[in-house]
């Protein structure tokens, strides 16, 4: 009897590096050793993310066939923790100030322990079912994560994809663009939606254009804004547009000034983040101190002031920092 040889599983981790050469930057991929691409400093970030996204989309795999690549390499990408745990998700991480970008499968525990990293929403592999016109159409079931999880994932991803100096108003606008874009990375935001955001649309659009994250096609004007997104990694999120729009509506309602009691985007953005990471039944939530600061674009000195203000306006019942773990625990006020 001849024994069958077990073929090693191909790793799902891809790394690109931006190298300085005479005359500009070169994008080098470890999985494409024969090729190198010249990029400009303005488009380097978008080019790196788009290249990683192409690799991930060409190697789609069922969840039970994916393993934590960080664990396979001895968990050398992050600080020590108790061990691998949680579902396997795609993790985007940058090192050396954005010179190296890595996209890899990682478990929830390793993802939480990795600095300068964010979970990329998974692609839904199942194609939509088209029923013949003669049959009655069934009510559509939502696919992928719920509104809270989807909003939390996009905010975490934007913390890595956008420069650290991008304002809270621009992050709220980017959240709506990422969730409302179509398959061609085009998005149209009507004027009524922009009024609900309570932001300076012209300035925030300029911020996102300066960050090379989108291009404004039309507006801002009386009809709203039309833009094309330049971040190809967003194509890896769930293609179900109704589910993403439902999450965008949830974020818009949750962060509206009448509900938050605040008009400043720098306070409404943490309010949306804390609501997205809270248990919907009990209102309790917990997250790492430095992750809240990063995902909400806060600074150390602005963190305590923001949460104290949200408590004073009735969004939070209270909050505290655990002295042992350093995690932040909070409780949403009733009705939030």
GULO-377981 format. One record per residue (C-alpha): residue number from 1; residue in one letter; chain; x, y, z. Coordinates in steps of 0.1 Angstrom, whole numbers, plus 5000, padded with zeros to 4 digits. Example, Ala and Ser with C-alpha at 12.3 -4.5 7.8 and 13.67 -1.06 7.14 Angstrom:
<sites>
SITE|1|a|A|5123|4955|5078
SITE|2|s|A|5137|4989|5071
</sites>
This chain:
<sites>
SITE|1|x|A|5000|5000|5000
SITE|2|x|A|5014|5034|4990
SITE|3|x|A|5011|5062|5016
SITE|4|x|A|4997|5095|5005
SITE|5|x|A|5020|5125|5010
SITE|6|x|A|5003|5154|5027
SITE|7|x|A|5009|5186|5007
SITE|8|x|A|5018|5216|5029
SITE|9|x|A|4992|5243|5029
SITE|10|x|A|5001|5275|5011
SITE|11|x|A|5004|5304|5036
SITE|12|x|A|4979|5333|5034
SITE|13|x|A|5003|5361|5041
SITE|14|x|A|5015|5388|5017
SITE|15|x|A|5041|5415|5023
SITE|16|x|A|5050|5445|5002
SITE|17|x|A|5078|5470|5009
SITE|18|x|A|5083|5506|4997
SITE|19|x|A|5120|5511|4989
SITE|20|x|A|5137|5544|4982
SITE|21|x|A|5157|5544|4950
SITE|22|x|A|5172|5572|4929
SITE|23|x|A|5144|5591|4914
SITE|24|x|A|5115|5579|4936
SITE|25|x|A|5100|5549|4954
SITE|26|x|A|5097|5513|4942
SITE|27|x|A|5070|5488|4954
SITE|28|x|A|5085|5454|4960
SITE|29|x|A|5064|5423|4967
SITE|30|x|A|5079|5392|4984
SITE|31|x|A|5055|5370|4963
SITE|32|x|A|5064|5387|4930
SITE|33|x|A|5102|5386|4931
SITE|34|x|A|5107|5393|4894
SITE|35|x|A|5086|5425|4894
SITE|36|x|A|5090|5459|4909
SITE|37|x|A|5068|5490|4903
SITE|38|x|A|5078|5526|4905
SITE|39|x|A|5053|5547|4925
SITE|40|x|A|5050|5583|4936
SITE|41|x|A|5051|5593|4972
SITE|42|x|A|5015|5604|4970
SITE|43|x|A|5002|5571|4956
SITE|44|x|A|5025|5547|4975
SITE|45|x|A|5000|5539|5002
SITE|46|x|A|4971|5532|4978
SITE|47|x|A|4994|5512|4955
SITE|48|x|A|5006|5490|4984
SITE|49|x|A|4970|5483|4996
SITE|50|x|A|4957|5476|4961
SITE|51|x|A|4985|5451|4955
SITE|52|x|A|4978|5433|4987
SITE|53|x|A|4941|5432|4979
SITE|54|x|A|4948|5415|4945
SITE|55|x|A|4967|5388|4962
SITE|56|x|A|4940|5382|4988
SITE|57|x|A|4912|5381|4962
SITE|58|x|A|4932|5356|4941
SITE|59|x|A|4935|5332|4971
SITE|60|x|A|4900|5329|4985
SITE|61|x|A|4896|5300|5009
SITE|62|x|A|4869|5285|5031
SITE|63|x|A|4871|5296|5067
SITE|64|x|A|4879|5261|5080
SITE|65|x|A|4910|5259|5058
SITE|66|x|A|4925|5291|5072
SITE|67|x|A|4950|5292|5100
SITE|68|x|A|4966|5320|5121
SITE|69|x|A|4998|5329|5101
SITE|70|x|A|5011|5348|5131
SITE|71|x|A|5010|5316|5152
SITE|72|x|A|5027|5297|5124
SITE|73|x|A|5056|5321|5127
SITE|74|x|A|5058|5319|5165
SITE|75|x|A|5037|5351|5171
SITE|76|x|A|5067|5374|5163
SITE|77|x|A|5045|5402|5150
SITE|78|x|A|5031|5414|5183
SITE|79|x|A|5037|5415|5220
SITE|80|x|A|5032|5384|5241
SITE|81|x|A|4997|5373|5251
SITE|82|x|A|4979|5342|5264
SITE|83|x|A|4977|5324|5231
SITE|84|x|A|4957|5321|5198
SITE|85|x|A|4920|5323|5201
SITE|86|x|A|4890|5336|5182
SITE|87|x|A|4880|5334|5145
SITE|88|x|A|4905|5338|5117
SITE|89|x|A|4903|5371|5099
SITE|90|x|A|4924|5391|5075
SITE|91|x|A|4947|5415|5093
SITE|92|x|A|4963|5445|5077
SITE|93|x|A|4995|5458|5095
SITE|94|x|A|5021|5484|5087
SITE|95|x|A|5057|5486|5100
SITE|96|x|A|5086|5511|5098
SITE|97|x|A|5063|5541|5094
SITE|98|x|A|5044|5527|5064
SITE|99|x|A|5074|5513|5046
SITE|100|x|A|5062|5477|5050
SITE|101|x|A|5026|5466|5046
SITE|102|x|A|5015|5430|5055
SITE|103|x|A|4981|5413|5049
SITE|104|x|A|4977|5379|5066
SITE|105|x|A|4953|5356|5083
SITE|106|x|A|4953|5360|5120
SITE|107|x|A|4932|5349|5150
SITE|108|x|A|4913|5374|5171
SITE|109|x|A|4938|5373|5200
SITE|110|x|A|4968|5379|5178
SITE|111|x|A|4950|5407|5159
SITE|112|x|A|4941|5425|5191
SITE|113|x|A|4978|5423|5202
SITE|114|x|A|4993|5436|5170
SITE|115|x|A|5002|5473|5169
SITE|116|x|A|4994|5494|5139
SITE|117|x|A|4970|5468|5125
SITE|118|x|A|4933|5465|5116
SITE|119|x|A|4910|5437|5106
SITE|120|x|A|4899|5438|5070
SITE|121|x|A|4862|5428|5065
SITE|122|x|A|4860|5394|5049
SITE|123|x|A|4847|5387|5014
SITE|124|x|A|4814|5369|5012
SITE|125|x|A|4820|5340|4989
SITE|126|x|A|4785|5329|4981
SITE|127|x|A|4770|5344|4950
SITE|128|x|A|4735|5359|4953
SITE|129|x|A|4707|5337|4943
SITE|130|x|A|4686|5348|4913
SITE|131|x|A|4651|5333|4914
SITE|132|x|A|4630|5330|4882
SITE|133|x|A|4604|5358|4878
SITE|134|x|A|4576|5332|4880
SITE|135|x|A|4584|5322|4916
SITE|136|x|A|4576|5344|4946
SITE|137|x|A|4607|5361|4959
SITE|138|x|A|4617|5353|4994
SITE|139|x|A|4626|5380|5019
SITE|140|x|A|4663|5386|5018
SITE|141|x|A|4684|5375|5048
SITE|142|x|A|4713|5397|5059
SITE|143|x|A|4747|5382|5053
SITE|144|x|A|4780|5388|5070
SITE|145|x|A|4784|5406|5103
SITE|146|x|A|4758|5429|5119
SITE|147|x|A|4757|5466|5117
SITE|148|x|A|4777|5472|5149
SITE|149|x|A|4805|5447|5140
SITE|150|x|A|4807|5461|5104
SITE|151|x|A|4810|5497|5116
SITE|152|x|A|4836|5488|5142
SITE|153|x|A|4856|5469|5116
SITE|154|x|A|4856|5498|5091
SITE|155|x|A|4866|5523|5118
SITE|156|x|A|4895|5500|5128
SITE|157|x|A|4905|5497|5092
SITE|158|x|A|4904|5534|5085
SITE|159|x|A|4927|5540|5115
SITE|160|x|A|4954|5522|5094
SITE|161|x|A|4944|5533|5059
SITE|162|x|A|4942|5570|5067
SITE|163|x|A|4970|5592|5080
SITE|164|x|A|4969|5598|5118
SITE|165|x|A|4963|5636|5114
SITE|166|x|A|4930|5631|5095
SITE|167|x|A|4902|5648|5115
SITE|168|x|A|4872|5631|5131
SITE|169|x|A|4848|5647|5107
SITE|170|x|A|4868|5633|5077
SITE|171|x|A|4867|5598|5094
SITE|172|x|A|4829|5600|5098
SITE|173|x|A|4827|5609|5061
SITE|174|x|A|4851|5581|5051
SITE|175|x|A|4830|5557|5071
SITE|176|x|A|4799|5566|5051
SITE|177|x|A|4818|5564|5018
SITE|178|x|A|4833|5530|5026
SITE|179|x|A|4799|5515|5035
SITE|180|x|A|4779|5531|5007
SITE|181|x|A|4803|5526|4977
SITE|182|x|A|4792|5504|4948
SITE|183|x|A|4812|5477|4931
SITE|184|x|A|4830|5503|4910
SITE|185|x|A|4842|5522|4941
SITE|186|x|A|4819|5551|4933
SITE|187|x|A|4797|5567|4960
SITE|188|x|A|4771|5594|4959
SITE|189|x|A|4762|5612|4992
SITE|190|x|A|4730|5633|4990
SITE|191|x|A|4729|5667|5006
SITE|192|x|A|4704|5655|5033
SITE|193|x|A|4728|5629|5045
SITE|194|x|A|4757|5654|5046
SITE|195|x|A|4736|5677|5067
SITE|196|x|A|4729|5649|5091
SITE|197|x|A|4767|5644|5095
SITE|198|x|A|4771|5680|5107
SITE|199|x|A|4806|5684|5092
SITE|200|x|A|4823|5709|5069
SITE|201|x|A|4819|5688|5037
SITE|202|x|A|4843|5709|5016
SITE|203|x|A|4871|5707|5041
SITE|204|x|A|4867|5670|5049
SITE|205|x|A|4866|5661|5012
SITE|206|x|A|4898|5681|5008
SITE|207|x|A|4914|5662|5037
SITE|208|x|A|4905|5628|5021
SITE|209|x|A|4917|5640|4987
SITE|210|x|A|4950|5651|5002
SITE|211|x|A|4953|5617|5018
SITE|212|x|A|4949|5601|4984
SITE|213|x|A|4919|5581|4997
SITE|214|x|A|4893|5595|4973
SITE|215|x|A|4887|5618|4943
SITE|216|x|A|4858|5642|4943
SITE|217|x|A|4839|5639|4910
SITE|218|x|A|4811|5664|4916
SITE|219|x|A|4804|5688|4945
SITE|220|x|A|4801|5696|4972
SITE|221|x|A|4770|5713|4961
SITE|222|x|A|4732|5716|4966
SITE|223|x|A|4728|5680|4953
SITE|224|x|A|4755|5665|4975
SITE|225|x|A|4789|5649|4967
SITE|226|x|A|4799|5623|4942
SITE|227|x|A|4833|5607|4946
SITE|228|x|A|4855|5578|4935
SITE|229|x|A|4874|5559|4962
SITE|230|x|A|4910|5550|4956
SITE|231|x|A|4914|5524|4984
SITE|232|x|A|4911|5491|4965
SITE|233|x|A|4913|5471|4997
SITE|234|x|A|4877|5481|5004
SITE|235|x|A|4866|5458|4976
SITE|236|x|A|4874|5429|5000
SITE|237|x|A|4845|5437|5022
SITE|238|x|A|4811|5421|5018
SITE|239|x|A|4796|5428|4984
SITE|240|x|A|4761|5429|4998
SITE|241|x|A|4753|5466|4993
SITE|242|x|A|4720|5465|5013
SITE|243|x|A|4738|5452|5044
SITE|244|x|A|4765|5478|5041
SITE|245|x|A|4740|5506|5037
SITE|246|x|A|4721|5494|5067
SITE|247|x|A|4753|5497|5087
SITE|248|x|A|4759|5532|5073
SITE|249|x|A|4724|5542|5084
SITE|250|x|A|4730|5528|5119
SITE|251|x|A|4762|5548|5122
SITE|252|x|A|4744|5579|5109
SITE|253|x|A|4716|5576|5134
SITE|254|x|A|4739|5567|5163
SITE|255|x|A|4762|5596|5157
SITE|256|x|A|4736|5623|5151
SITE|257|x|A|4739|5654|5173
SITE|258|x|A|4703|5651|5187
SITE|259|x|A|4711|5616|5200
SITE|260|x|A|4746|5622|5212
SITE|261|x|A|4739|5657|5226
SITE|262|x|A|4771|5668|5209
SITE|263|x|A|4778|5686|5176
SITE|264|x|A|4815|5683|5176
SITE|265|x|A|4827|5654|5153
SITE|266|x|A|4857|5647|5177
SITE|267|x|A|4831|5637|5203
SITE|268|x|A|4805|5620|5181
SITE|269|x|A|4831|5597|5165
SITE|270|x|A|4841|5581|5199
SITE|271|x|A|4804|5578|5206
SITE|272|x|A|4798|5558|5175
SITE|273|x|A|4829|5537|5182
SITE|274|x|A|4818|5529|5218
SITE|275|x|A|4783|5520|5207
SITE|276|x|A|4796|5497|5180
SITE|277|x|A|4817|5478|5205
SITE|278|x|A|4790|5475|5231
SITE|279|x|A|4767|5446|5238
SITE|280|x|A|4733|5455|5224
SITE|281|x|A|4714|5439|5253
SITE|282|x|A|4734|5451|5283
SITE|283|x|A|4751|5482|5269
SITE|284|x|A|4785|5471|5284
SITE|285|x|A|4816|5474|5264
SITE|286|x|A|4854|5468|5267
SITE|287|x|A|4883|5476|5245
SITE|288|x|A|4920|5484|5247
SITE|289|x|A|4930|5519|5257
SITE|290|x|A|4954|5525|5229
SITE|291|x|A|4931|5509|5203
SITE|292|x|A|4903|5534|5212
SITE|293|x|A|4927|5563|5208
SITE|294|x|A|4940|5550|5175
SITE|295|x|A|4906|5541|5159
SITE|296|x|A|4890|5574|5170
SITE|297|x|A|4919|5596|5161
SITE|298|x|A|4923|5609|5197
SITE|299|x|A|4954|5618|5216
SITE|300|x|A|4963|5608|5251
SITE|301|x|A|4953|5641|5265
SITE|302|x|A|4920|5641|5247
SITE|303|x|A|4909|5606|5256
SITE|304|x|A|4898|5614|5292
SITE|305|x|A|4881|5646|5282
SITE|306|x|A|4861|5630|5254
SITE|307|x|A|4847|5601|5276
SITE|308|x|A|4840|5625|5305
SITE|309|x|A|4821|5648|5281
SITE|310|x|A|4801|5618|5267
SITE|311|x|A|4792|5608|5303
SITE|312|x|A|4781|5644|5311
SITE|313|x|A|4758|5645|5281
SITE|314|x|A|4742|5612|5289
SITE|315|x|A|4757|5589|5263
SITE|316|x|A|4776|5569|5289
SITE|317|x|A|4765|5559|5323
SITE|318|x|A|4802|5556|5333
SITE|319|x|A|4836|5543|5324
SITE|320|x|A|4868|5531|5340
SITE|321|x|A|4903|5519|5331
SITE|322|x|A|4911|5485|5345
SITE|323|x|A|4945|5488|5364
SITE|324|x|A|4955|5453|5357
SITE|325|x|A|4949|5449|5320
SITE|326|x|A|4947|5485|5309
SITE|327|x|A|4914|5479|5291
SITE|328|x|A|4887|5505|5291
SITE|329|x|A|4853|5493|5304
SITE|330|x|A|4822|5514|5299
SITE|331|x|A|4784|5513|5301
SITE|332|x|A|4761|5530|5276
SITE|333|x|A|4732|5550|5291
SITE|334|x|A|4698|5536|5288
SITE|335|x|A|4683|5545|5253
SITE|336|x|A|4717|5546|5236
</sites>
